[in-house]
Amino acid sequence: MAKGKDVRIRVFLECTNCVRKNVNKKSRGISRYITQKNQHNTPSRLELRKFCPYCDKHTIHGEIKN
């Protein structure tokens, strides 16, 4: 089998609520998830609703640079 370019890439998702809230304060942490996406089907940045243990609720997690 011939191996082509890697279509599925690994992406990191970060809680958007924690980032905005903890700009100048001493943060407890920022929730991050690792997942995969298909570059051809989803060329734009990925946003998923995931559970954030620091906010203690489900929030939007957006894709960040590796």
Buried (B, 14 or more C-beta within 10 A) or exposed (E): EEEEEEEEEEBBBBBBBBBEEBEEEEEEEBBBBEEEBEEEEEEEEBEEEBEBEBBEEEBEBBBBEE
